[in-house]
Amino acid sequence: MLMLVVFIYTIYVLISVYVSVMQIGFINSAKNSTAVLLPQREFVDAAKYSIARQRLSIVQSFVDYMLFLFWLGFGLRVLESVVLIQNEAMLNIVAVLIFVLVGVVLHIPFSYYEKFVLDEQAGFNKSTKAQWVKDTIISFAMTMLIGGVIIWGVYLIISSFTLWWLWSFAFLFVVLVAVMMLFPTFRALFFDKMKPLEDAELAKSIADLMDRTGFVSSGVFVSDASKRDSRLNAYFGGLGKSKRVVLYDTLMQKLSKEEILAVLAHELGHFAHGDIYKNIAMSGAVLFGAFALFGNLPQSLYMELGISSSAWAIMILFMLFMTPLGFFMTPLMGFVSRHNEYEADKMSCKLGGVGGEVELANALIKLVKENKSFPLSHPIYIFFHYTHPPVLERLKALGVDLKNI
């Protein structure tokens, strides 16, 4: 059984690396062709940035693979032998948190390199090292605190129920929904500062859009995201009465009011079609399948690993295997997501009335230019990684003549 597990994870890593290698080769070739959407120099720079990120991803994949082999080879046995705490609940919490801590620490250099080398060279990074350290410490502290509570909850369920995997799924699904509801508030408290939108005319136009789709929001806010990054973004966060519209200040600076409304109308299209709840349902289905699988692992696997089938071991194995499981589920979820994006584009055009297609197209083109996104990708990379259709396909669907841009 252990060899099968290692084989499956190895296949996942090989496919993941292969997809990245194909993407690198494709972009290397495409960057020498006629530029699309971007000026020639920026087109080449965007290609170089995308290639650099893929190379970093490959290195991360191999580090994760080595870490996976470490844990299965002897790490879990060492963990069981060194965590000697009388209180069983505390033992399980500490063991799992040590596992999480090792992964977090190993990925800090990658985060630093991405932020202060790749993003710095591309002109995205606006954060200071002090700000980055502060953000990292806060993220780490919240991971340990919230993670500890979740681990404790799962431990209690495993210790109390025969069908623990079913109840654990229900518990974590509730946690997932709660996180989605609280995310905007959490981000405002610890990361980006948000203030109500001051542009009364734009606020009224946004309110009119929301009224037309039945979207009830707790407010429209502007985030000071520019202190960390220059890229543009906007999102609808939360669920129920906690929903809020968040605009990055970078978006406010670079897009016209009409283009901002087109972007928000697209997001409202997701709401009108119930895409948020569909995504929650799909995530829940994957989570359910994962718990059903890991709730019925044979005892022989634990024997081969040389550890007991205790709650902490079950949780760690679950976290180790969720990455490949999620990777292999991504193409299906990506296919559904890309379809939803096209439908949301149609809703944006409908809400925008005459000329809605033009404003959305202009917004998409500006997003590509300002975010320096390389507009071309290998089909296999799109298959595995794209949650949005390629921007050229979206523009084509909007009726844009690609020869004139």
C-alpha positions as CSV (number, residue, x, y, z in Angstrom):
1,M,0.0,0.0,0.0
2,L,2.8,2.4,0.9
3,M,4.5,1.9,-2.5
4,L,1.2,2.6,-4.2
5,V,0.8,5.9,-2.3
6,V,4.4,6.9,-3.2
7,F,3.7,6.0,-6.9
8,I,0.6,8.1,-7.1
9,Y,2.3,11.1,-5.5
10,T,5.3,10.6,-7.9
11,I,3.0,10.6,-10.9
12,Y,1.4,13.8,-9.6
13,V,4.8,15.5,-9.3
14,L,5.9,14.3,-12.7
15,I,2.7,15.5,-14.4
16,S,2.9,18.8,-12.6
17,V,6.5,19.4,-13.6
18,Y,5.8,18.2,-17.2
19,V,3.0,20.8,-17.5
20,S,5.3,23.6,-16.3
21,V,8.1,22.5,-18.7
22,M,5.6,22.5,-21.6
23,Q,4.5,26.0,-20.6
24,I,8.1,27.2,-20.4
25,G,8.8,25.8,-23.9
26,F,5.6,27.3,-25.3
27,I,6.3,30.8,-23.9
28,N,9.9,30.7,-24.9
29,S,8.8,30.2,-28.5
30,A,5.8,32.5,-28.4
31,K,7.8,35.5,-27.0
32,N,9.7,35.8,-30.3
33,S,6.5,36.1,-32.3
34,T,4.5,39.3,-32.9
35,A,3.3,40.8,-29.6
36,V,-0.3,40.5,-28.6
37,L,-2.1,43.0,-26.3
38,L,1.2,44.3,-25.0
39,P,3.9,46.4,-26.6
40,Q,6.7,44.2,-27.9
41,R,9.2,44.9,-25.1
42,E,6.5,44.4,-22.4
43,F,5.4,41.3,-24.2
44,V,8.9,39.8,-23.9
45,D,9.2,41.0,-20.3
46,A,5.9,39.4,-19.4
47,A,7.1,36.2,-21.0
48,K,10.3,36.2,-19.0
49,Y,8.4,36.8,-15.7
50,S,6.0,34.0,-16.5
51,I,8.9,31.6,-17.3
52,A,10.7,32.6,-14.1
53,R,7.5,31.8,-12.0
54,Q,7.2,28.4,-13.7
55,R,10.8,27.6,-12.9
56,L,10.2,28.5,-9.3
57,S,7.1,26.3,-9.3
58,I,9.2,23.4,-10.5
59,V,11.7,23.9,-7.7
60,Q,8.9,24.1,-5.2
61,S,7.4,20.8,-6.6
62,F,10.7,19.0,-6.1
63,V,11.1,20.4,-2.5
64,D,7.5,19.3,-1.7
65,Y,8.3,15.9,-3.1
66,M,11.4,15.5,-1.0
67,L,9.4,16.7,2.0
68,F,6.7,14.1,1.2
69,L,9.3,11.3,1.1
70,F,10.9,12.6,4.3
71,W,7.6,12.4,6.2
72,L,6.7,8.9,4.8
73,G,10.3,7.6,5.0
74,F,11.0,8.3,8.7
75,G,9.6,11.8,9.6
76,L,6.3,10.5,10.9
77,R,8.1,7.9,13.1
78,V,10.4,10.6,14.5
79,L,7.5,12.9,15.1
80,E,5.7,10.1,17.1
81,S,8.8,9.4,19.1
82,V,9.6,13.0,20.1
83,V,6.1,14.4,20.9
84,L,5.6,12.9,24.3
85,I,2.7,14.7,25.9
86,Q,0.4,13.1,28.5
87,N,-2.6,15.0,27.5
88,E,-3.9,13.2,24.3
89,A,-5.7,16.2,22.9
90,M,-2.6,18.4,23.3
91,L,-0.4,15.7,21.8
92,N,-2.5,15.6,18.6
93,I,-2.5,19.3,18.3
94,V,1.2,19.7,18.8
95,A,2.1,16.9,16.4
96,V,0.0,18.3,13.6
97,L,1.2,21.8,14.2
98,I,4.8,20.7,14.0
99,F,4.0,19.1,10.7
100,V,2.4,22.4,9.5
101,L,5.3,24.4,10.9
102,V,7.9,22.5,8.9
103,G,6.1,23.1,5.7
104,V,5.6,26.8,6.4
105,V,9.3,27.4,7.3
106,L,10.5,25.6,4.2
107,H,8.3,27.7,2.0
108,I,9.4,31.1,3.5
109,P,12.4,31.4,1.1
110,F,10.2,30.8,-1.9
111,S,7.8,33.5,-0.7
112,Y,10.7,35.9,-0.2
113,Y,12.2,35.1,-3.6
114,E,8.9,35.6,-5.4
115,K,8.2,38.9,-3.6
116,F,11.6,40.5,-3.6
117,V,13.3,39.1,-6.7
118,L,10.6,38.1,-9.3
119,D,8.0,40.7,-8.4
120,E,10.6,43.3,-7.7
121,Q,12.2,42.9,-11.1
122,A,8.7,43.0,-12.8
123,G,7.9,46.2,-10.9
124,F,5.0,44.7,-8.9
125,N,6.3,44.7,-5.4
126,K,5.6,47.8,-3.4
127,S,6.1,46.2,0.0
128,T,9.0,46.8,2.3
129,K,10.9,43.9,3.9
130,A,9.6,45.1,7.3
131,Q,6.0,44.9,6.0
132,W,6.6,41.5,4.5
133,V,8.1,40.2,7.8
134,K,5.1,41.6,9.7
135,D,2.6,40.0,7.2
136,T,4.5,36.7,7.5
137,I,4.4,36.7,11.3
138,I,0.7,37.6,11.4
139,S,-0.1,34.8,8.8
140,F,2.0,32.3,10.8
141,A,0.3,33.3,14.1
142,M,-3.2,33.0,12.6
143,T,-2.3,29.7,11.0
144,M,-1.1,28.3,14.3
145,L,-4.1,29.7,16.3
146,I,-6.9,28.8,13.9
147,G,-5.2,25.6,12.8
148,G,-4.9,24.5,16.5
149,V,-8.6,25.0,17.0
150,I,-9.5,23.1,13.9
151,I,-7.1,20.3,14.8
152,W,-8.6,20.1,18.2
153,G,-12.1,19.9,16.7
154,V,-11.2,17.1,14.3
155,Y,-9.4,15.2,17.1
156,L,-12.6,15.3,19.2
157,I,-14.7,14.0,16.3
158,I,-12.2,11.2,15.5
159,S,-12.2,10.2,19.2
160,S,-15.9,10.3,19.6
161,F,-17.6,8.9,16.4
162,T,-17.3,5.7,14.4
163,L,-18.1,7.5,11.2
164,W,-15.7,10.2,12.2
165,W,-14.8,11.0,8.6
166,L,-18.4,12.0,7.8
167,W,-18.6,14.3,10.8
168,S,-15.1,15.7,10.2
169,F,-16.2,16.6,6.7
170,A,-19.3,18.4,8.0
171,F,-17.2,20.3,10.5
172,L,-14.5,21.4,8.0
173,F,-17.2,22.3,5.5
174,V,-18.8,24.6,8.0
175,V,-15.3,26.1,8.7
176,L,-14.8,26.6,5.0
177,V,-18.1,28.5,4.7
178,A,-17.3,30.6,7.8
179,V,-13.9,31.5,6.4
180,M,-15.5,32.7,3.2
181,M,-17.9,34.8,5.2
182,L,-15.3,36.3,7.5
183,F,-12.5,36.8,4.9
184,P,-13.2,40.5,4.1
185,T,-13.3,41.4,7.8
186,F,-10.2,39.4,8.6
187,R,-8.2,41.0,5.7
188,A,-9.3,44.4,6.8
189,L,-8.2,43.8,10.4
190,F,-4.8,42.3,9.8
191,F,-3.7,43.3,6.3
192,D,-5.2,45.8,3.9
193,K,-6.9,48.9,5.3
194,M,-10.3,49.5,3.8
195,K,-12.3,52.6,3.7
196,P,-15.8,53.3,2.2
197,L,-15.8,54.4,-1.4
198,E,-15.8,58.2,-1.4
199,D,-16.7,58.7,-5.1
200,A,-20.5,59.3,-4.6
201,E,-21.2,59.0,-8.3
202,L,-19.4,55.7,-8.7
203,A,-20.9,54.4,-5.5
204,K,-24.4,55.2,-6.8
205,S,-23.7,53.5,-10.1
206,I,-22.5,50.4,-8.3
207,A,-25.5,50.4,-6.0
208,D,-27.8,50.6,-9.1
209,L,-25.9,47.6,-10.6
210,M,-26.4,45.6,-7.4
211,D,-30.1,46.5,-7.2
212,R,-30.6,45.1,-10.7
213,T,-29.2,41.7,-9.7
214,G,-30.6,41.6,-6.2
215,F,-27.1,41.7,-4.6
216,V,-27.3,43.0,-1.1
217,S,-24.0,44.3,0.2
218,S,-22.7,45.6,3.5
219,G,-20.9,48.3,1.6
220,V,-18.4,49.3,-1.1
221,F,-14.8,49.6,0.1
222,V,-11.5,50.6,-1.3
223,S,-8.4,48.7,-0.2
224,D,-4.9,50.2,0.1
225,A,-3.4,47.2,-1.7
226,S,-0.9,49.5,-3.5
227,K,1.3,49.5,-0.4
228,R,2.1,45.9,-1.2
229,D,1.6,45.3,-4.9
230,S,0.9,47.3,-8.1
231,R,-1.4,44.8,-9.7
232,L,-5.1,45.5,-10.2
233,N,-8.0,43.6,-8.6
234,A,-11.5,43.7,-7.2
235,Y,-13.6,41.2,-5.5
236,F,-16.9,40.4,-3.8
237,G,-16.1,39.0,-0.4
238,G,-18.3,37.3,2.2
239,L,-21.6,35.5,2.2
240,G,-25.1,36.6,3.4
241,K,-25.2,39.9,5.1
242,S,-21.4,40.1,5.4
243,K,-21.0,40.5,1.6
244,R,-19.0,43.5,0.6
245,V,-17.5,45.0,-2.6
246,V,-13.8,45.6,-2.4
247,L,-11.9,47.6,-5.0
248,Y,-8.1,47.8,-5.0
249,D,-6.9,51.4,-5.0
250,T,-4.7,50.4,-8.0
251,L,-7.9,49.5,-9.9
252,M,-9.4,52.9,-9.1
253,Q,-6.3,54.6,-10.4
254,K,-5.9,52.8,-13.7
255,L,-9.5,52.0,-14.9
256,S,-12.2,54.5,-15.9
257,K,-15.5,54.5,-14.0
258,E,-17.2,52.7,-16.9
259,E,-14.5,50.0,-17.0
260,I,-14.7,49.6,-13.2
261,L,-18.5,49.1,-13.5
262,A,-17.9,46.5,-16.3
263,V,-15.6,44.5,-14.0
264,L,-18.0,44.7,-11.2
265,A,-20.9,43.8,-13.5
266,H,-18.9,40.7,-14.4
267,E,-18.6,39.7,-10.7
268,L,-22.3,40.4,-10.2
269,G,-22.9,38.0,-13.1
270,H,-21.3,35.3,-10.9
271,F,-23.7,36.2,-8.1
272,A,-26.7,36.2,-10.4
273,H,-25.9,32.7,-11.7
274,G,-25.2,31.4,-8.2
275,D,-21.6,30.6,-9.1
276,I,-20.4,31.3,-5.6
277,Y,-22.6,28.6,-4.2
278,K,-21.8,26.2,-7.1
279,N,-18.1,26.6,-6.2
280,I,-18.8,25.9,-2.6
281,A,-20.7,22.8,-3.6
282,M,-17.8,21.6,-5.8
283,S,-15.3,22.2,-3.0
284,G,-17.6,20.4,-0.6
285,A,-17.8,17.4,-3.0
286,V,-14.0,17.2,-3.3
287,L,-13.7,17.5,0.5
288,F,-16.3,14.8,1.0
289,G,-14.5,12.5,-1.4
290,A,-11.2,13.1,0.4
291,F,-12.7,12.3,3.8
292,A,-14.4,9.2,2.5
293,L,-11.1,8.0,1.1
294,F,-8.9,8.8,4.1
295,G,-11.5,7.6,6.5
296,N,-11.1,4.1,5.1
297,L,-7.4,3.7,4.7
298,P,-6.2,0.2,5.5
299,Q,-4.5,-0.4,8.8
300,S,-1.6,-1.9,6.8
301,L,-0.5,1.5,5.6
302,Y,0.1,2.7,9.2
303,M,1.9,-0.5,9.9
304,E,4.2,0.0,6.9
305,L,4.8,3.6,8.0
306,G,5.7,2.3,11.5
307,I,3.2,4.6,13.3
308,S,-0.1,4.2,15.1
309,S,-3.4,5.1,13.3
310,S,-4.0,7.9,15.8
311,A,-5.8,11.1,15.0
312,W,-2.7,13.2,14.3
313,A,-1.4,10.6,11.8
314,I,-4.8,10.6,10.0
315,M,-4.8,14.4,9.8
316,I,-1.2,14.6,8.5
317,L,-1.8,11.9,5.8
318,F,-4.9,13.8,4.8
319,M,-2.9,17.0,4.3
320,L,-0.1,15.3,2.5
321,F,-2.5,13.7,0.0
322,M,-4.9,16.7,-0.5
323,T,-2.4,18.4,-2.8
324,P,-2.3,15.7,-5.5
325,L,-6.0,15.0,-5.1
326,G,-6.8,18.7,-5.6
327,F,-4.5,18.8,-8.7
328,F,-6.2,15.9,-10.4
329,M,-9.6,17.5,-9.6
330,T,-8.6,20.9,-10.9
331,P,-9.3,20.2,-14.6
332,L,-12.9,19.4,-14.0
333,M,-13.4,22.4,-11.7
334,G,-11.4,24.6,-14.1
335,F,-13.7,23.6,-17.0
336,V,-16.8,24.5,-15.0
337,S,-15.2,27.8,-13.9
338,R,-14.2,28.8,-17.4
339,H,-17.7,28.2,-18.6
340,N,-19.0,30.4,-15.7
341,E,-16.6,33.2,-16.7
342,Y,-18.0,33.3,-20.2
343,E,-21.5,33.5,-18.7
344,A,-20.5,36.3,-16.3
345,D,-19.0,38.2,-19.3
346,K,-22.4,38.0,-21.0
347,M,-24.1,39.3,-17.9
348,S,-21.6,42.2,-17.7
349,C,-22.5,43.2,-21.3
350,K,-26.2,42.9,-20.5
351,L,-25.9,45.1,-17.4
352,G,-23.7,47.5,-19.3
353,G,-26.3,48.0,-22.1
354,V,-25.2,49.4,-25.4
355,G,-21.4,49.5,-25.5
356,G,-21.1,47.1,-22.5
357,E,-18.9,44.8,-24.6
358,V,-16.5,47.6,-25.4
359,E,-16.1,48.7,-21.8
360,L,-15.5,45.1,-20.6
361,A,-13.1,44.4,-23.4
362,N,-11.2,47.7,-22.6
363,A,-11.0,46.7,-18.9
364,L,-9.7,43.2,-19.8
365,I,-7.0,44.6,-22.0
366,K,-6.0,47.1,-19.3
367,L,-5.8,44.3,-16.7
368,V,-3.5,42.4,-19.0
369,K,-1.3,45.4,-19.6
370,E,-1.1,46.6,-16.0
371,N,-0.7,43.1,-14.5
372,K,1.8,42.3,-17.3
373,S,0.1,39.0,-17.9
374,F,1.5,37.0,-20.8
375,P,-1.6,36.4,-22.9
376,L,-0.6,33.1,-24.5
377,S,-0.4,29.6,-22.8
378,H,0.1,26.0,-23.8
379,P,-3.3,24.1,-24.0
380,I,-2.2,21.6,-21.5
381,Y,-1.3,24.3,-19.0
382,I,-4.7,25.9,-19.6
383,F,-6.3,22.5,-19.0
384,F,-4.7,22.0,-15.6
385,H,-4.4,25.6,-14.3
386,Y,-6.8,28.1,-15.8
387,T,-9.9,29.0,-13.9
388,H,-10.5,31.8,-16.4
389,P,-10.6,31.4,-20.1
390,P,-7.5,32.8,-21.9
391,V,-8.1,36.6,-22.3
392,L,-7.9,36.4,-26.1
393,E,-10.7,33.9,-26.1
394,R,-12.8,36.1,-23.9
395,L,-12.1,39.1,-26.1
396,K,-13.1,37.0,-29.2
397,A,-16.3,36.0,-27.4
398,L,-17.0,39.7,-26.8
399,G,-16.8,40.3,-30.6
400,V,-13.4,42.1,-30.5
401,D,-11.5,42.0,-33.7
402,L,-8.1,40.7,-32.4
403,K,-6.3,42.0,-35.5
404,N,-7.0,45.6,-34.5
405,I,-5.6,45.4,-30.9
